[in-house]
Amino acid sequence: MVDAHDAETYTAQDSRMIWIDCEMTGLDIFHDELCEVSVVPTDFDLNVLDEGVDYVVKPSDAAVAHMNDFVRAMHTRSGLINEWEHGLSLEEAERKVTEYVARFTPDGVKPLLAGNSVGSDKKFLDRYMPGLMEHLHYRVIDVSTIKELARRWYPDVYRNRPAKNGGHRALADIIESIDELRYYRDLLFVPTPGPDAPAAQAGARHIEATSLLRTYEKNGNALE
């Protein structure tokens, strides 16, 4: 999908990532519910702009009953299962998170949702916190994408990534995800400021000349 602003560039210091991690009663968005939501804002240099917020949400009795043994044991070990009886309502949690995110939203530029395997979180946020999602860009920064590329392209980098000890609590998971992206940035990405315009243009010409589109066109397959 082409974005209307694809031709624009932004500085790392003036752009925002809103890191969100959720704990749920399971992964079925039609039967399971949110039970914890944590948020940490950063710029694109991965500087943490605030210590973040963490809200425990009280799930419905039906969602609790729907939990499988694995999820129940996970939330028992983390202590979350003992906290959600006194958790916020979903509506109150959404209001608080939305107000918090608004504090770190530059005028006219929607921040990007960021996290680890954040697609799962996004599905639940789209369903249960649509008001929050209206404040975020539709594109996401998913650390797990880089992780899976490193696993196959740079296995030593993958094998030696920082250990995780968050214990399935949302705020700790976010901090560890930020650290993981810092690690990949240091080891896998070209240092700032990166290639200059002539080098980038030469790279683009090489890709265009060897693109799979050329093969399709030679075989008489028009892609329009």
C-alpha positions as CSV (number, residue, x, y, z in Angstrom):
1,M,0.0,0.0,0.0
2,V,1.4,3.4,-1.0
3,D,1.1,6.1,1.7
4,A,0.2,9.7,0.7
5,H,3.3,10.8,2.6
6,D,5.8,8.2,1.3
7,A,7.9,10.9,-0.3
8,E,8.4,12.7,3.0
9,T,11.2,12.0,5.5
10,Y,11.2,12.6,9.2
11,T,14.0,13.1,11.8
12,A,14.5,10.4,14.4
13,Q,14.3,13.0,17.1
14,D,11.0,14.5,16.1
15,S,9.2,11.2,15.3
16,R,7.5,9.0,17.9
17,M,7.0,5.3,18.5
18,I,4.3,4.3,20.9
19,W,5.4,0.9,22.3
20,I,2.5,-1.1,23.5
21,D,2.4,-4.6,25.0
22,C,-0.8,-6.3,26.1
23,E,-1.6,-9.3,28.1
24,M,-4.7,-11.2,27.2
25,T,-6.8,-14.1,28.4
26,G,-5.9,-15.9,25.1
27,L,-5.4,-15.1,21.5
28,D,-9.0,-15.5,20.2
29,I,-10.2,-11.9,19.7
30,F,-13.8,-13.0,19.7
31,H,-13.7,-14.7,23.1
32,D,-10.6,-13.5,24.9
33,E,-10.0,-10.0,26.3
34,L,-7.3,-7.6,27.4
35,C,-6.2,-7.9,31.0
36,E,-3.1,-5.6,31.0
37,V,-1.9,-2.8,28.7
38,S,1.4,-1.0,29.0
39,V,2.7,1.9,27.0
40,V,6.2,3.5,26.7
41,P,6.9,6.4,24.2
42,T,10.2,6.7,22.5
43,D,11.7,8.7,19.6
44,F,13.2,6.9,16.6
45,D,16.6,7.0,18.2
46,L,15.0,4.8,20.8
47,N,15.4,7.4,23.6
48,V,12.7,6.7,26.2
49,L,10.6,9.9,26.6
50,D,8.8,8.8,29.8
51,E,8.8,5.8,32.1
52,G,5.5,4.7,30.7
53,V,2.2,3.5,32.2
54,D,0.8,0.1,33.0
55,Y,-2.9,-0.6,33.5
56,V,-4.4,-3.9,34.7
57,V,-7.9,-4.4,33.1
58,K,-10.6,-6.5,34.6
59,P,-11.7,-9.2,32.1
60,S,-15.2,-10.6,32.0
61,D,-16.1,-13.8,33.8
62,A,-16.6,-15.4,30.4
63,A,-13.2,-14.5,29.2
64,V,-11.6,-15.8,32.4
65,A,-13.5,-19.1,32.0
66,H,-12.3,-19.3,28.4
67,M,-8.6,-19.3,29.4
68,N,-6.7,-22.5,28.7
69,D,-4.4,-24.1,31.2
70,F,-1.3,-22.7,29.6
71,V,-2.5,-19.0,29.8
72,R,-3.9,-19.5,33.3
73,A,-0.6,-20.9,34.5
74,M,1.3,-18.0,32.9
75,H,-0.8,-15.3,34.5
76,T,-0.6,-17.1,37.8
77,R,3.2,-17.2,37.8
78,S,3.4,-13.5,36.9
79,G,0.9,-12.5,39.6
80,L,-1.4,-10.8,37.1
81,I,-4.3,-13.2,37.8
82,N,-4.4,-11.9,41.4
83,E,-4.5,-8.2,40.3
84,W,-7.2,-8.1,37.7
85,E,-10.1,-8.4,40.1
86,H,-9.4,-4.8,41.1
87,G,-8.4,-3.8,37.6
88,L,-9.9,-0.9,35.5
89,S,-12.8,-1.3,33.3
90,L,-11.9,-1.5,29.6
91,E,-13.4,1.9,28.9
92,E,-11.4,3.6,31.7
93,A,-8.2,1.9,30.6
94,E,-8.8,3.0,27.0
95,R,-9.4,6.6,28.1
96,K,-6.2,6.7,30.3
97,V,-4.0,5.1,27.6
98,T,-5.4,7.5,24.9
99,E,-4.8,10.5,27.0
100,Y,-1.3,9.4,27.8
101,V,-0.5,8.7,24.1
102,A,-1.8,12.2,23.2
103,R,0.9,13.8,25.3
104,F,3.6,12.3,23.0
105,T,2.0,13.0,19.7
106,P,3.7,15.7,17.6
107,D,1.2,18.0,15.8
108,G,0.0,16.5,12.6
109,V,2.2,13.3,12.8
110,K,0.6,10.1,14.0
111,P,3.1,8.0,16.0
112,L,3.7,4.4,14.9
113,L,2.7,1.5,17.1
114,A,5.8,-0.5,18.1
115,G,6.4,-3.8,19.9
116,N,7.4,-7.4,19.6
117,S,5.0,-9.6,17.6
118,V,2.8,-6.5,17.8
119,G,0.3,-7.8,15.3
120,S,-1.4,-9.8,18.0
121,D,-1.6,-6.8,20.3
122,K,-2.9,-4.7,17.4
123,K,-5.8,-7.1,16.7
124,F,-7.0,-6.8,20.3
125,L,-6.5,-3.0,20.4
126,D,-8.4,-2.6,17.1
127,R,-11.3,-4.5,18.6
128,Y,-11.3,-3.3,22.2
129,M,-9.6,0.1,22.0
130,P,-10.6,1.6,18.7
131,G,-10.5,5.1,20.1
132,L,-6.8,4.7,20.9
133,M,-6.0,3.3,17.5
134,E,-7.4,6.3,15.8
135,H,-4.4,8.2,17.3
136,L,-1.8,5.9,15.8
137,H,-0.5,5.4,12.3
138,Y,-1.7,2.3,10.5
139,R,1.9,1.2,9.9
140,V,3.8,-0.6,12.7
141,I,7.3,-1.2,13.9
142,D,7.6,-4.9,14.7
143,V,10.9,-6.0,16.3
144,S,10.0,-9.7,15.5
145,T,10.4,-8.9,11.8
146,I,14.0,-8.0,12.3
147,K,14.4,-11.0,14.7
148,E,13.2,-13.5,12.1
149,L,15.5,-11.9,9.4
150,A,18.5,-12.1,11.8
151,R,17.6,-15.7,12.6
152,R,18.2,-16.6,8.9
153,W,20.6,-14.0,7.6
154,Y,22.8,-13.4,10.7
155,P,22.4,-16.4,13.0
156,D,25.2,-15.4,15.3
157,V,23.4,-12.1,16.0
158,Y,20.2,-14.0,16.6
159,R,21.7,-16.5,18.9
160,N,23.5,-13.8,21.0
161,R,20.6,-11.4,21.4
162,P,19.9,-10.0,24.9
163,A,18.2,-12.4,27.3
164,K,14.6,-11.8,28.3
165,N,13.4,-12.0,31.8
166,G,10.1,-10.0,31.7
167,G,8.0,-12.9,33.0
168,H,5.0,-12.0,30.8
169,R,4.2,-8.7,32.4
170,A,3.5,-6.0,29.8
171,L,5.8,-3.2,30.9
172,A,8.9,-5.4,31.3
173,D,8.2,-6.9,27.9
174,I,8.2,-3.5,26.3
175,I,11.5,-2.4,27.9
176,E,13.1,-5.7,26.7
177,S,11.7,-5.1,23.2
178,I,13.2,-1.6,23.1
179,D,16.6,-3.1,24.2
180,E,16.3,-5.8,21.5
181,L,15.8,-3.2,18.8
182,R,18.7,-1.2,20.1
183,Y,20.8,-4.4,19.8
184,Y,19.7,-5.1,16.2
185,R,20.3,-1.4,15.3
186,D,23.8,-1.5,16.6
187,L,24.8,-4.8,14.9
188,L,22.7,-4.9,11.7
189,F,22.0,-1.4,10.5
190,V,24.4,1.0,8.7
191,P,25.5,3.7,11.1
192,T,24.0,7.1,10.8
193,P,23.9,9.0,8.5
194,G,24.1,6.0,6.2
195,P,24.8,5.9,2.5
196,D,24.8,9.3,0.7
197,A,22.4,10.0,-2.2
198,P,24.7,8.8,-5.1
199,A,25.3,5.5,-3.3
200,A,21.5,5.0,-2.6
201,Q,20.7,5.8,-6.2
202,A,23.2,3.3,-7.4
203,G,21.7,0.7,-5.1
204,A,18.2,1.5,-6.4
205,R,19.3,1.1,-10.0
206,H,20.8,-2.3,-9.3
207,I,17.6,-3.5,-7.7
208,E,15.5,-2.2,-10.5
209,A,17.7,-3.8,-13.1
210,T,17.5,-7.2,-11.3
211,S,13.9,-7.0,-10.2
212,L,11.6,-10.0,-10.5
213,L,9.3,-7.6,-12.3
214,R,11.7,-7.8,-15.3
215,T,11.3,-11.6,-15.4
216,Y,7.5,-11.2,-15.4
217,E,7.6,-8.7,-18.2
218,K,9.9,-10.9,-20.3
219,N,7.5,-13.7,-19.9
220,G,4.7,-11.6,-21.1
221,N,3.0,-11.1,-17.7
222,A,1.9,-7.5,-17.3
223,L,1.6,-6.5,-13.7
224,E,-0.6,-3.4,-13.5
